[in-house]
Amino acid sequence: MIFTIIFLIFAILLIFTSIKAVHDKNIVHSATWLMFFLFSMAGVFVFLGASLIASIELLVYVGAIVTVLVFTLMLTGGKEFE
């Protein structure tokens, strides 16, 4: 029962963070919401029993791609969408 409740919390968090990542006007905030989305996706994978996929997702996507994205936005002076 508790696993179902935690899984539903992660699922709701997935939906909320994905909507915020798409609709946020600030690019840096959108990248931050993307990072939270990927963390919650890793949580869903853990509760589905795929801990290897969750750890690979954390290392590759959150650890590398989002970090490079944020550094790129900071160095190029990412502006808000018009």
N, CA, C and O atoms as a MOPAC input file, in Angstrom:
PM7 MOZYME 1SCF
protein

 N      0.82600 1    -1.19500 1     0.00000 1
 C      0.00000 1     0.00000 1     0.00000 1
 C      0.86900 1     1.25700 1     0.00000 1
 O      0.59000 1     2.21100 1    -0.72700 1
 N      1.91400 1     1.25500 1     0.81100 1
 C      2.76600 1     2.43800 1     0.89400 1
 C      3.53600 1     2.63800 1    -0.39900 1
 O      3.79600 1     3.77300 1    -0.79800 1
 N      3.91000 1     1.52400 1    -1.07100 1
 C      4.61100 1     1.64100 1    -2.34400 1
 C      3.71700 1     2.26500 1    -3.40500 1
 O      4.19100 1     3.03900 1    -4.23800 1
 N      2.44100 1     1.94100 1    -3.38400 1
 C      1.50100 1     2.51800 1    -4.34100 1
 C      1.35600 1     4.01400 1    -4.12800 1
 O      1.30700 1     4.77700 1    -5.09300 1
 N      1.28800 1     4.43600 1    -2.89000 1
 C      1.15200 1     5.85400 1    -2.58100 1
 C      2.39600 1     6.62200 1    -3.00300 1
 O      2.29000 1     7.70200 1    -3.58300 1
 N      3.57200 1     6.07600 1    -2.71900 1
 C      4.81600 1     6.74400 1    -3.11800 1
 C      4.94600 1     6.77000 1    -4.63600 1
 O      5.40400 1     7.76500 1    -5.19900 1
 N      4.55300 1     5.69600 1    -5.30100 1
 C      4.58500 1     5.66600 1    -6.76500 1
 C      3.65500 1     6.72500 1    -7.34400 1
 O      4.01600 1     7.39900 1    -8.30900 1
 N      2.46400 1     6.88300 1    -6.77300 1
 C      1.53500 1     7.90100 1    -7.25200 1
 C      2.07600 1     9.30900 1    -7.01100 1
 O      1.85300 1    10.20400 1    -7.82600 1
 N      2.77800 1     9.51200 1    -5.90700 1
 C      3.39900 1    10.81400 1    -5.65200 1
 C      4.44300 1    11.11400 1    -6.71600 1
 O      4.50200 1    12.22800 1    -7.23500 1
 N      5.27300 1    10.11500 1    -7.04500 1
 C      6.25600 1    10.30900 1    -8.10400 1
 C      5.58400 1    10.55800 1    -9.45400 1
 O      6.07100 1    11.37100 1   -10.24000 1
 N      4.48800 1     9.88100 1    -9.73400 1
 C      3.78600 1    10.06100 1   -11.00500 1
 C      3.18900 1    11.46600 1   -11.10200 1
 O      3.26300 1    12.10000 1   -12.15400 1
 N      2.60800 1    11.94300 1   -10.02700 1
 C      2.05800 1    13.30800 1   -10.02000 1
 C      3.18000 1    14.32400 1   -10.15000 1
 O      3.03400 1    15.33100 1   -10.84200 1
 N      4.29400 1    14.06400 1    -9.49100 1
 C      5.45400 1    14.93900 1    -9.60200 1
 C      5.99100 1    14.95700 1   -11.03500 1
 O      6.41700 1    16.00600 1   -11.51900 1
 N      5.97400 1    13.81200 1   -11.71400 1
 C      6.38100 1    13.74700 1   -13.11900 1
 C      5.51600 1    14.63600 1   -13.99600 1
 O      6.02900 1    15.38900 1   -14.82500 1
 N      4.22500 1    14.55100 1   -13.81600 1
 C      3.30900 1    15.34500 1   -14.62800 1
 C      3.49600 1    16.83100 1   -14.35200 1
 O      3.55500 1    17.63400 1   -15.28400 1
 N      3.59000 1    17.20100 1   -13.08100 1
 C      3.73800 1    18.60900 1   -12.71000 1
 C      5.04100 1    19.19900 1   -13.24200 1
 O      5.03800 1    20.28600 1   -13.82100 1
 N      6.16200 1    18.48600 1   -13.04900 1
 C      7.44600 1    19.03200 1   -13.47100 1
 C      7.58300 1    19.08100 1   -14.98600 1
 O      8.23800 1    19.97900 1   -15.51600 1
 N      6.97500 1    18.12900 1   -15.69300 1
 C      7.05400 1    18.18500 1   -17.15200 1
 C      6.26300 1    19.37000 1   -17.69900 1
 O      6.70300 1    20.01900 1   -18.64900 1
 N      5.11400 1    19.65500 1   -17.11700 1
 C      4.33100 1    20.81600 1   -17.55200 1
 C      5.07300 1    22.10800 1   -17.23300 1
 O      5.10300 1    23.02400 1   -18.05600 1
 N      5.67000 1    22.19000 1   -16.04900 1
 C      6.42800 1    23.39400 1   -15.68300 1
 C      7.66000 1    23.57400 1   -16.56700 1
 O      8.01000 1    24.70600 1   -16.90000 1
 N      8.32100 1    22.49100 1   -16.95200 1
 C      9.51200 1    22.59100 1   -17.80300 1
 C      9.16100 1    23.10800 1   -19.18900 1
 O      9.96300 1    23.80700 1   -19.80800 1
 N      7.99500 1    22.78100 1   -19.67500 1
 C      7.60400 1    23.22400 1   -21.00800 1
 C      7.06700 1    24.64800 1   -20.99800 1
 O      7.32700 1    25.40900 1   -21.93000 1
 N      6.32200 1    25.02200 1   -19.96200 1
 C      5.62100 1    26.30300 1   -19.95800 1
 C      6.35000 1    27.43700 1   -19.25000 1
 O      5.84700 1    28.56100 1   -19.24100 1
 N      7.50000 1    27.19000 1   -18.66300 1
 C      8.20600 1    28.26500 1   -17.95900 1
 C      8.88200 1    29.18600 1   -18.96700 1
 O      9.46600 1    28.71600 1   -19.94300 1
 N      8.80500 1    30.49000 1   -18.73700 1
 C      9.36800 1    31.46500 1   -19.66400 1
 C     10.88000 1    31.59800 1   -19.51500 1
 O     11.56800 1    31.89200 1   -20.49200 1
 N     11.40100 1    31.38900 1   -18.32700 1
 C     12.82900 1    31.51700 1   -18.08000 1
 C     13.52200 1    30.19700 1   -18.43900 1
 O     13.11000 1    29.12800 1   -17.98900 1
 N     14.57200 1    30.28500 1   -19.25200 1
 C     15.22900 1    29.07600 1   -19.74300 1
 C     15.93900 1    28.33200 1   -18.61300 1
 O     15.92500 1    27.10200 1   -18.57700 1
 N     16.55100 1    29.06300 1   -17.70000 1
 C     17.26700 1    28.41800 1   -16.59700 1
 C     16.28500 1    27.71900 1   -15.66800 1
 O     16.56500 1    26.62600 1   -15.17600 1
 N     15.14900 1    28.33400 1   -15.42700 1
 C     14.12300 1    27.67800 1   -14.60900 1
 C     13.58100 1    26.43700 1   -15.30600 1
 O     13.30200 1    25.42700 1   -14.66000 1
 N     13.43500 1    26.51600 1   -16.61600 1
 C     12.97200 1    25.36200 1   -17.37800 1
 C     13.96700 1    24.20600 1   -17.29100 1
 O     13.56300 1    23.04700 1   -17.18500 1
 N     15.26100 1    24.51300 1   -17.33500 1
 C     16.27800 1    23.46600 1   -17.17900 1
 C     16.25000 1    22.87500 1   -15.77900 1
 O     16.48700 1    21.68000 1   -15.60200 1
 N     15.96000 1    23.70400 1   -14.78800 1
 C     15.85200 1    23.19800 1   -13.41700 1
 C     14.64200 1    22.27900 1   -13.27800 1
 O     14.72800 1    21.24300 1   -12.61800 1
 N     13.52600 1    22.64300 1   -13.88500 1
 C     12.35400 1    21.76700 1   -13.85600 1
 C     12.62600 1    20.45900 1   -14.58700 1
 O     12.13500 1    19.40300 1   -14.18900 1
 N     13.42000 1    20.53600 1   -15.67000 1
 C     13.81100 1    19.31700 1   -16.37500 1
 C     14.63700 1    18.40600 1   -15.47200 1
 O     14.48100 1    17.18500 1   -15.50400 1
 N     15.51000 1    18.99800 1   -14.67100 1
 C     16.31400 1    18.20700 1   -13.73600 1
 C     15.41700 1    17.51900 1   -12.70200 1
 O     15.60400 1    16.34000 1   -12.40000 1
 N     14.43900 1    18.26200 1   -12.16200 1
 C     13.51000 1    17.64500 1   -11.21300 1
 C     12.68400 1    16.54600 1   -11.87200 1
 O     12.38200 1    15.53200 1   -11.24200 1
 N     12.31800 1    16.74400 1   -13.13900 1
 C     11.60100 1    15.71100 1   -13.88100 1
 C     12.42200 1    14.43500 1   -13.99600 1
 O     11.90400 1    13.33500 1   -13.80600 1
 N     13.70600 1    14.58900 1   -14.30700 1
 C     14.55300 1    13.41000 1   -14.46200 1
 C     14.79700 1    12.70400 1   -13.13000 1
 O     14.90100 1    11.47800 1   -13.09200 1
 N     14.88900 1    13.47100 1   -12.03000 1
 C     15.00200 1    12.84800 1   -10.71000 1
 C     13.74800 1    12.04400 1   -10.37500 1
 O     13.84700 1    10.92700 1    -9.86800 1
 N     12.58200 1    12.60000 1   -10.65200 1
 C     11.35100 1    11.87500 1   -10.34100 1
 C     11.16800 1    10.67400 1   -11.27200 1
 O     10.58800 1     9.66700 1   -10.86700 1
 N     11.65100 1    10.76700 1   -12.50400 1
 C     11.60600 1     9.61200 1   -13.40000 1
 C     12.50300 1     8.49300 1   -12.88000 1
 O     12.14800 1     7.31700 1   -12.97300 1
 N     13.65500 1     8.85200 1   -12.33800 1
 C     14.52400 1     7.84400 1   -11.72900 1
 C     13.83800 1     7.20200 1   -10.53000 1
 O     13.98300 1     6.00100 1   -10.30000 1
 N     13.09100 1     7.99400 1    -9.76700 1
 C     12.33000 1     7.43500 1    -8.64700 1
 C     11.27600 1     6.44200 1    -9.10300 1
 O     11.06200 1     5.41900 1    -8.45200 1
 N     10.62000 1     6.73200 1   -10.20900 1
 C      9.63500 1     5.79500 1   -10.76300 1
 C     10.31800 1     4.50900 1   -11.19500 1
 O      9.79600 1     3.41800 1   -10.96400 1
 N     11.48500 1     4.62900 1   -11.82100 1
 C     12.21500 1     3.42900 1   -12.23400 1
 C     12.63100 1     2.59100 1   -11.03300 1
 O     12.59900 1     1.36300 1   -11.09900 1
 N     13.01900 1     3.23200 1    -9.94700 1
 C     13.39200 1     2.48600 1    -8.73600 1
 C     12.19100 1     1.70600 1    -8.21100 1
 O     12.32500 1     0.54100 1    -7.83700 1
 N     11.02300 1     2.33700 1    -8.18000 1
 C      9.84700 1     1.64100 1    -7.66700 1
 C      9.33100 1     0.57400 1    -8.62100 1
 O      8.58100 1    -0.31100 1    -8.20900 1
 N      9.72300 1     0.64300 1    -9.89000 1
 C      9.36300 1    -0.41900 1   -10.82700 1
 C     10.36300 1    -1.56900 1   -10.81100 1
 O     10.16600 1    -2.57500 1   -11.49300 1
 N     11.43600 1    -1.42300 1   -10.03300 1
 C     12.41300 1    -2.48300 1    -9.90900 1
 C     13.55500 1    -2.39100 1   -10.89900 1
 O     14.31600 1    -3.34600 1   -11.05100 1
 N     13.69000 1    -1.26700 1   -11.57300 1
 C     14.75600 1    -1.08900 1   -12.56000 1
 C     15.77400 1    -0.09500 1   -12.01600 1
 O     15.90300 1     1.02200 1   -12.51600 1
 N     16.48400 1    -0.51700 1   -10.99600 1
 C     17.41500 1     0.40500 1   -10.34300 1
 C     18.62700 1     0.71800 1   -11.21100 1
 O     19.21600 1     1.79200 1   -11.08000 1
 N     19.01100 1    -0.20200 1   -12.09600 1
 C     20.13300 1     0.06300 1   -12.99900 1
 C     19.78100 1     1.18700 1   -13.97400 1
 O     20.59300 1     2.08200 1   -14.20600 1
 N     18.59500 1     1.14500 1   -14.53400 1
 C     18.16100 1     2.19600 1   -15.44700 1
 C     18.05200 1     3.52800 1   -14.70700 1
 O     18.39600 1     4.57300 1   -15.25900 1
 N     17.57800 1     3.49700 1   -13.46800 1
 C     17.47300 1     4.72100 1   -12.67800 1
 C     18.84300 1     5.32100 1   -12.41300 1
 O     19.01400 1     6.53500 1   -12.52500 1
 N     19.80800 1     4.50800 1   -12.07000 1
 C     21.14500 1     5.03700 1   -11.79900 1
 C     21.81600 1     5.53400 1   -13.07200 1
 O     22.52300 1     6.54100 1   -13.03700 1
 N     21.61200 1     4.85100 1   -14.19200 1
 C     22.16500 1     5.31900 1   -15.46200 1
 C     21.51900 1     6.64400 1   -15.85700 1
 O     22.20000 1     7.54100 1   -16.35500 1
 N     20.22000 1     6.77300 1   -15.63900 1
 C     19.54500 1     8.02600 1   -15.95300 1
 C     20.06400 1     9.16800 1   -15.09900 1
 O     20.25300 1    10.27900 1   -15.59500 1
 N     20.29400 1     8.90800 1   -13.83000 1
 C     20.83200 1     9.96100 1   -12.96700 1
 C     22.24100 1    10.35400 1   -13.38300 1
 O     22.57500 1    11.53900 1   -13.40100 1
 N     23.06500 1     9.37600 1   -13.71500 1
 C     24.44200 1     9.68400 1   -14.09300 1
 C     24.52700 1    10.37500 1   -15.44500 1
 O     25.24100 1    11.36700 1   -15.59300 1
 N     23.80500 1     9.85900 1   -16.42800 1
 C     23.93900 1    10.38800 1   -17.78400 1
 C     23.12500 1    11.66100 1   -17.96400 1
 O     23.66900 1    12.69200 1   -18.35800 1
 N     21.83600 1    11.60000 1   -17.68300 1
 C     20.98200 1    12.74500 1   -17.99300 1
 C     21.15800 1    13.88300 1   -16.99600 1
 O     21.43800 1    15.01400 1   -17.39300 1
 N     20.99900 1    13.60200 1   -15.72300 1
 C     21.10500 1    14.67100 1   -14.72900 1
 C     22.55300 1    15.07700 1   -14.54200 1
 O     22.86000 1    16.26600 1   -14.45200 1
 N     23.43800 1    14.10800 1   -14.48300 1
 C     24.83000 1    14.41100 1   -14.21300 1
 C     25.56300 1    15.04900 1   -15.36000 1
 O     26.49400 1    15.82100 1   -15.12900 1
 N     25.18700 1    14.76400 1   -16.57900 1
 C     25.94600 1    15.28000 1   -17.71300 1
 C     25.14200 1    16.24700 1   -18.57200 1
 O     25.56200 1    17.38600 1   -18.77600 1
 N     24.00800 1    15.81600 1   -19.06900 1
 C     23.29700 1    16.61500 1   -20.05300 1
 C     22.70500 1    17.87700 1   -19.44200 1
 O     22.85600 1    18.95600 1   -20.01700 1
 N     22.04300 1    17.78000 1   -18.30800 1
 C     21.46900 1    18.96900 1   -17.68900 1
 C     22.56600 1    19.91400 1   -17.22100 1
 O     22.40800 1    21.13100 1   -17.31000 1
 N     23.66600 1    19.37900 1   -16.72700 1
 C     24.77500 1    20.22700 1   -16.29800 1
 C     25.36400 1    20.98200 1   -17.48600 1
 O     25.62400 1    22.18100 1   -17.37700 1
 N     25.57700 1    20.31800 1   -18.60300 1
 C     26.08200 1    20.98800 1   -19.80800 1
 C     25.07800 1    22.01400 1   -20.30700 1
 O     25.46700 1    23.09800 1   -20.74200 1
 N     23.78800 1    21.68800 1   -20.25100 1
 C     22.75300 1    22.62200 1   -20.66900 1
 C     22.76000 1    23.88300 1   -19.82200 1
 O     22.67500 1    24.99000 1   -20.35300 1
 N     22.86100 1    23.72400 1   -18.51100 1
 C     22.87300 1    24.88500 1   -17.61500 1
 C     24.13500 1    25.71900 1   -17.82600 1
 O     24.05200 1    26.94600 1   -17.86300 1
 N     25.29200 1    25.08900 1   -17.96500 1
 C     26.51700 1    25.84600 1   -18.22500 1
 C     26.43200 1    26.57700 1   -19.56000 1
 O     26.88900 1    27.71600 1   -19.66700 1
 N     25.85900 1    25.94900 1   -20.57100 1
 C     25.70100 1    26.61300 1   -21.86200 1
 C     24.79100 1    27.82500 1   -21.75100 1
 O     25.07800 1    28.87800 1   -22.32000 1
 N     23.70700 1    27.67700 1   -21.02500 1
 C     22.79200 1    28.80100 1   -20.85300 1
 C     23.44100 1    29.92800 1   -20.06000 1
 O     23.22300 1    31.10300 1   -20.35500 1
 N     24.23000 1    29.57600 1   -19.06500 1
 C     24.89400 1    30.61500 1   -18.27200 1
 C     25.95800 1    31.33900 1   -19.10600 1
 O     26.08900 1    32.55900 1   -19.00900 1
 N     26.70400 1    30.61500 1   -19.90800 1
 C     27.78200 1    31.24400 1   -20.68200 1
 C     27.26900 1    32.05400 1   -21.86300 1
 O     27.87600 1    33.06100 1   -22.22700 1
 N     26.17400 1    31.63900 1   -22.46100 1
 C     25.64100 1    32.37400 1   -23.60000 1
 C     24.65300 1    33.45000 1   -23.17200 1
 O     24.17600 1    34.21800 1   -24.00800 1
 N     24.34700 1    33.51400 1   -21.90400 1
 C     23.40000 1    34.53300 1   -21.43600 1
 C     21.99500 1    34.25800 1   -21.91300 1
 O     21.37000 1    35.11100 1   -22.54400 1
 N     21.48900 1    33.06700 1   -21.61600 1
 C     20.15900 1    32.67500 1   -22.05000 1
 C     19.09800 1    33.66100 1   -21.58300 1
 O     18.99300 1    33.96400 1   -20.39400 1
 N     18.31900 1    34.15200 1   -22.52900 1
 C     17.28400 1    35.13600 1   -22.23400 1
 C     15.94300 1    34.43800 1   -22.12300 1
 O     15.79800 1    33.25800 1   -22.44100 1
 N     14.97400 1    35.20200 1   -21.66400 1
 C     13.61800 1    34.67100 1   -21.58400 1
 C     13.01500 1    34.60200 1   -22.97500 1
 O     13.40200 1    35.34700 1   -23.87500 1
 N     12.05400 1    33.68900 1   -23.13600 1
 C     11.35200 1    33.59400 1   -24.40500 1
 C     10.45600 1    34.80100 1   -24.58900 1
 O      9.90200 1    35.32700 1   -23.62400 1
 N     10.32000 1    35.22500 1   -25.79900 1
 C      9.47100 1    36.39100 1   -26.10000 1
 C      8.04600 1    35.95100 1   -26.27400 1
 O      7.17100 1    36.77700 1   -26.53200 1

